[in-house]
Amino acid sequence: MNQQLIDAQGRHFPYLRLSLTDVCNFSCTYCLPDGYQCSSPTPHLTVDEIKNLVTAFAELGTWKIRLTGGEPTVRKDFVEVLDVISSISGIRQIAMTTNGYKLKERIKTWVDHGLTNLNVSVDSLDPRLFHSLTGHNRLPQILEGIDYALTLPLKKIKLNAVLLKNINSHLFEQYTAMLKNKKISMRFIELMQTGDNLEYFNKYHVSSGALKSFLHQNGWTEKLREPGAGPAIEFVHPQYQGSFGIIAPYSKDFCNSCNRLRVSSTGDFHLCLFGEQGFSVRHLLEHKSQKEELKQTLCQILGKKRKQHFLHDGNTGGTPHLASVGG
């Protein structure tokens, strides 16, 4: 029987979140409020290293790759990365999470080179509030890019917003209007504590319960999870083409359905966004001939994966900020 990525709890992992860089050109208040600061001189994975890594994961049963950052598209070889991953046998879905900075200009090229799914961070639909949250006054251009993306053959388009108390937690009505005639999944993510944001977390964290109440009161119903789906609970409505999603990492049993693993832009294998450390596998990415050793090493490391994170206890593990591992 072929090796598979299965942990001690019997969870399977068809989904890899691969960070291409920790560099980001935005300065979001909840992630990099002071902008990107170079914390490590270690060079990012090369295209050949990425090919060897993803090939090994694919042979272990992974079929969904999400390209993250930082901002993955700041890499000048981003299209080459798409070409390489889309050529690997067994990979059926290539998603990316982006701030949408050059979305309208580049999304067609990305789709032409293998991108199948798109996530765009849109923390507010108010231009002034968006500017204050991200440091960039580009919301109109980003929304134009999303509208253009809707005309392309993408499997799914999702928008992400970090749920922030008294900033966007009372503005759900704005998003429902957008979802009326657009086939978009609008996902709200509970603010998570990291190593450097305790004061911000205490000020702005709010439970997703308010959004759930809003949705139930307005006729939205929970949808069954799709195979390979991320952690979002999806809500649909018969009168809306779009949907809502909620990612609530502080909810009971959140980790039970975990199906994703992470590799950082410098080749560290992370079992959890809030794990204590990453395990470097970069030394096994240099040559194709190391593939079997790499696969064996990945399976061995996976045996260390814990049943759940310890965010409830204020233990954020080794994650200084979300851009460091890929969110």
C-alpha positions as CSV (number, residue, x, y, z in Angstrom):
1,M,0.0,0.0,0.0
2,N,1.3,3.5,-0.9
3,Q,2.4,5.8,1.8
4,Q,-0.2,8.4,2.8
5,L,-0.2,11.5,5.0
6,I,-2.3,10.3,7.9
7,D,-1.7,11.4,11.5
8,A,-2.2,9.6,14.8
9,Q,-5.8,10.8,15.0
10,G,-6.5,9.2,11.6
11,R,-6.8,12.6,9.8
12,H,-5.9,12.7,6.1
13,F,-4.1,15.7,4.6
14,P,-5.0,16.3,0.9
15,Y,-4.3,20.1,1.3
16,L,-0.9,21.8,1.5
17,R,-0.5,25.5,2.2
18,L,2.8,26.5,0.6
19,S,4.2,30.0,1.5
20,L,6.2,31.4,-1.4
21,T,7.6,34.4,0.6
22,D,7.2,36.2,3.9
23,V,7.4,39.5,2.1
24,C,4.2,41.6,1.9
25,N,3.6,45.0,0.3
26,F,0.6,45.7,2.6
27,S,0.8,46.7,6.3
28,C,-2.4,45.3,7.7
29,T,-3.0,46.3,11.3
30,Y,-3.6,42.7,12.5
31,C,-0.6,41.2,10.8
32,L,2.2,43.6,9.8
33,P,1.2,47.0,11.2
34,D,4.8,48.4,10.7
35,G,5.1,46.8,7.3
36,Y,7.4,44.0,6.3
37,Q,10.6,43.7,8.3
38,C,13.3,41.3,7.1
39,S,13.7,38.9,10.0
40,S,15.8,36.3,8.2
41,P,18.3,36.4,5.4
42,T,17.4,32.9,4.4
43,P,16.5,32.7,0.6
44,H,13.1,31.5,-0.3
45,L,12.5,28.1,-1.9
46,T,13.6,28.0,-5.6
47,V,11.2,26.8,-8.3
48,D,13.1,23.4,-8.5
49,E,12.8,23.0,-4.8
50,I,9.1,23.7,-5.0
51,K,8.7,21.1,-7.7
52,N,10.5,18.4,-5.7
53,L,8.4,19.3,-2.6
54,V,5.0,19.3,-4.3
55,T,5.8,16.1,-6.2
56,A,6.5,14.3,-3.0
57,F,3.3,15.7,-1.4
58,A,1.3,14.7,-4.5
59,E,2.6,11.1,-4.2
60,L,1.5,11.0,-0.6
61,G,-2.1,11.9,-1.5
62,T,-2.1,15.7,-1.5
63,W,-4.1,17.1,-4.4
64,K,-4.8,20.7,-3.3
65,I,-2.1,23.4,-3.1
66,R,-2.7,26.9,-1.8
67,L,0.0,29.4,-2.5
68,T,0.3,32.0,0.3
69,G,2.7,34.5,1.8
70,G,3.3,37.3,2.8
71,E,2.0,38.2,-0.7
72,P,2.9,35.4,-3.0
73,T,2.7,37.5,-6.2
74,V,5.6,39.7,-5.2
75,R,7.8,36.9,-6.5
76,K,9.0,37.7,-10.0
77,D,8.8,33.9,-10.9
78,F,5.2,33.5,-9.6
79,V,4.0,32.4,-13.1
80,E,6.8,29.9,-13.4
81,V,5.8,28.5,-10.0
82,L,2.2,28.0,-11.4
83,D,3.5,26.3,-14.5
84,V,5.6,23.8,-12.5
85,I,2.9,22.9,-9.9
86,S,0.2,22.6,-12.6
87,S,2.4,20.0,-14.4
88,I,2.7,17.7,-11.4
89,S,0.6,14.5,-11.6
90,G,-2.1,14.3,-9.0
91,I,-2.5,18.0,-8.3
92,R,-6.1,18.9,-9.1
93,Q,-6.4,22.3,-7.5
94,I,-4.1,25.3,-7.3
95,A,-5.4,28.1,-5.1
96,M,-3.8,31.3,-4.0
97,T,-4.4,33.9,-1.3
98,T,-3.6,37.5,-2.3
99,N,-4.2,41.0,-1.3
100,G,-5.3,41.7,-4.9
101,Y,-2.8,44.6,-5.5
102,K,-2.4,43.8,-9.2
103,L,-5.3,41.5,-9.6
104,K,-7.1,43.1,-12.5
105,E,-3.8,43.3,-14.5
106,R,-2.6,39.8,-13.9
107,I,-5.4,37.4,-13.0
108,K,-6.0,36.2,-16.6
109,T,-2.3,35.3,-16.9
110,W,-2.4,33.4,-13.6
111,V,-5.5,31.4,-14.7
112,D,-3.9,30.7,-18.1
113,H,-0.9,29.2,-16.2
114,G,-2.9,26.9,-14.0
115,L,-4.6,28.8,-11.2
116,T,-8.0,27.3,-10.4
117,N,-9.1,29.0,-7.2
118,L,-8.7,32.5,-5.8
119,N,-8.9,34.1,-2.4
120,V,-8.6,37.9,-2.0
121,S,-8.3,39.7,1.3
122,V,-11.0,42.4,1.6
123,D,-11.4,43.4,5.2
124,S,-13.8,46.3,4.5
125,L,-16.0,47.5,1.6
126,D,-15.6,51.1,2.8
127,P,-12.6,52.7,1.0
128,R,-11.5,54.8,3.9
129,L,-11.7,52.0,6.4
130,F,-9.9,49.6,3.9
131,H,-7.1,52.2,3.6
132,S,-6.7,52.5,7.4
133,L,-6.6,48.7,7.8
134,T,-4.2,47.9,5.0
135,G,-2.2,51.1,4.4
136,H,-3.3,51.1,0.8
137,N,-6.0,53.1,-0.9
138,R,-6.7,50.6,-3.6
139,L,-10.1,49.1,-2.8
140,P,-11.8,50.2,-6.0
141,Q,-9.1,48.6,-8.2
142,I,-9.2,45.4,-6.1
143,L,-13.0,45.1,-6.5
144,E,-12.6,45.7,-10.2
145,G,-10.1,42.8,-10.3
146,I,-12.6,40.6,-8.5
147,D,-15.3,41.4,-11.0
148,Y,-13.0,40.6,-13.8
149,A,-12.0,37.3,-12.1
150,L,-15.7,36.3,-12.1
151,T,-15.6,36.3,-15.9
152,L,-12.7,33.8,-16.0
153,P,-12.9,29.9,-15.6
154,L,-12.0,29.8,-11.9
155,K,-13.6,27.0,-9.8
156,K,-14.3,29.3,-6.8
157,I,-13.6,32.9,-5.7
158,K,-13.5,33.7,-2.0
159,L,-13.0,37.0,-0.2
160,N,-11.4,37.0,3.3
161,A,-12.1,39.4,6.0
162,V,-10.6,39.3,9.5
163,L,-13.4,39.8,12.0
164,L,-12.6,42.9,14.1
165,K,-14.7,44.2,17.0
166,N,-16.4,47.6,16.2
167,I,-14.6,47.8,12.9
168,N,-16.3,45.4,10.6
169,S,-18.2,43.2,13.1
170,H,-21.4,45.3,12.7
171,L,-21.3,45.8,8.9
172,F,-22.5,42.4,7.6
173,E,-25.3,44.0,5.6
174,Q,-22.8,45.6,3.3
175,Y,-21.5,42.2,2.3
176,T,-25.0,40.6,1.7
177,A,-25.7,43.3,-1.0
178,M,-22.5,42.2,-2.8
179,L,-23.4,38.5,-2.6
180,K,-26.9,39.0,-4.1
181,N,-25.8,38.5,-7.7
182,K,-22.1,37.5,-7.5
183,K,-21.0,33.9,-7.0
184,I,-18.5,34.7,-4.3
185,S,-17.9,33.1,-0.9
186,M,-17.4,35.9,1.7
187,R,-15.5,34.4,4.7
188,F,-15.0,36.1,8.0
189,I,-12.0,34.8,10.1
190,E,-11.9,35.3,13.8
191,L,-8.8,37.3,14.8
192,M,-6.2,35.0,16.2
193,Q,-3.6,35.8,18.8
194,T,0.0,35.5,17.6
195,G,3.3,36.1,19.3
196,D,3.3,39.9,18.7
197,N,-0.3,41.0,18.8
198,L,-1.6,40.5,22.3
199,E,-2.7,44.1,22.9
200,Y,-4.4,44.3,19.5
201,F,-6.0,40.9,20.0
202,N,-7.4,41.9,23.4
203,K,-8.9,45.1,21.9
204,Y,-10.4,43.8,18.7
205,H,-11.1,40.0,19.1
206,V,-14.7,39.1,18.9
207,S,-16.5,35.8,18.6
208,S,-18.1,34.9,15.3
209,G,-21.3,34.2,17.2
210,A,-22.7,37.6,16.1
211,L,-22.3,36.7,12.5
212,K,-23.9,33.3,13.0
213,S,-26.9,35.0,14.7
214,F,-27.2,37.5,11.8
215,L,-27.1,34.7,9.2
216,H,-29.7,32.5,11.0
217,Q,-32.0,35.5,11.5
218,N,-31.9,36.4,7.9
219,G,-32.6,32.9,6.4
220,W,-29.1,31.6,5.7
221,T,-28.5,27.9,6.3
222,E,-25.4,25.8,6.9
223,K,-24.0,23.9,3.9
224,L,-22.3,20.5,3.9
225,R,-18.5,20.6,3.6
226,E,-17.0,19.9,0.2
227,P,-14.1,17.3,-0.1
228,G,-10.8,19.0,0.6
229,A,-12.4,22.1,1.9
230,G,-10.7,24.4,4.4
231,P,-12.0,25.0,7.9
232,A,-14.8,27.4,7.0
233,I,-18.4,26.7,7.9
234,E,-20.4,27.8,4.8
235,F,-23.8,29.4,4.8
236,V,-26.1,29.7,1.7
237,H,-29.4,31.4,1.0
238,P,-31.9,30.6,-1.8
239,Q,-32.1,34.2,-2.9
240,Y,-28.3,34.8,-3.1
241,Q,-25.8,33.6,-5.6
242,G,-22.9,34.1,-3.1
243,S,-22.3,32.5,0.3
244,F,-20.9,33.3,3.7
245,G,-18.1,31.4,5.4
246,I,-17.0,31.5,9.1
247,I,-13.6,30.4,10.3
248,A,-13.7,30.1,14.1
249,P,-10.5,28.7,15.4
250,Y,-11.6,29.2,19.0
251,S,-14.7,27.1,18.5
252,K,-15.1,23.7,20.1
253,D,-13.7,20.8,18.1
254,F,-12.3,23.2,15.4
255,C,-9.2,20.9,14.9
256,N,-11.2,17.7,14.4
257,S,-11.6,18.3,10.7
258,C,-8.0,19.5,10.1
259,N,-6.9,18.4,6.6
260,R,-4.0,20.8,5.8
261,L,-0.3,21.1,6.4
262,R,2.1,23.9,5.8
263,V,5.5,24.5,4.4
264,S,7.2,27.9,4.9
265,S,8.9,29.9,2.2
266,T,12.3,28.7,3.6
267,G,11.4,25.0,3.6
268,D,10.2,24.4,7.2
269,F,7.4,21.8,7.5
270,H,4.7,23.1,9.9
271,L,2.1,20.7,11.4
272,C,0.0,23.6,12.7
273,L,-0.2,27.3,12.2
274,F,0.3,27.6,15.9
275,G,2.8,24.7,16.4
276,E,5.9,25.2,18.5
277,Q,8.3,24.9,15.6
278,G,8.8,24.0,12.0
279,F,10.9,21.0,10.9
280,S,13.3,21.9,8.1
281,V,13.1,19.6,5.1
282,R,15.0,21.8,2.7
283,H,18.1,19.6,2.7
284,L,15.9,17.0,1.0
285,L,14.7,19.3,-1.8
286,E,17.9,19.7,-3.7
287,H,17.7,16.6,-5.9
288,K,14.9,14.6,-7.3
289,S,16.7,11.4,-6.2
290,Q,15.9,12.4,-2.5
291,K,12.2,12.0,-3.1
292,E,11.7,8.8,-1.2
293,E,13.7,10.0,1.8
294,L,11.6,13.2,1.7
295,K,8.3,11.3,1.7
296,Q,9.4,9.1,4.5
297,T,10.6,12.1,6.5
298,L,7.3,13.9,6.0
299,C,5.3,10.9,7.2
300,Q,7.6,10.5,10.3
301,I,7.2,14.2,11.2
302,L,3.5,14.0,10.8
303,G,3.4,11.5,13.7
304,K,4.2,14.5,16.0
305,K,1.1,16.4,15.1
306,R,-1.0,17.2,18.1
307,K,-4.7,16.6,18.3
308,Q,-5.4,20.4,18.6
309,H,-3.9,23.8,19.1
310,F,-3.8,25.6,22.5
311,L,-5.0,29.0,21.5
312,H,-7.7,28.8,24.2
313,D,-4.8,28.9,26.7
314,G,-3.1,31.9,25.1
315,N,-0.4,29.6,23.7
316,T,0.3,30.8,20.2
317,G,3.2,28.4,19.6
318,G,6.1,29.7,17.5
319,T,4.1,32.0,15.2
320,P,5.2,35.7,15.6
321,H,2.7,36.9,13.0
322,L,0.5,35.4,10.2
323,A,2.8,36.3,7.4
324,S,5.7,34.3,8.8
325,V,4.1,30.9,8.0
326,G,1.4,31.8,5.5
327,G,-1.7,32.3,7.6
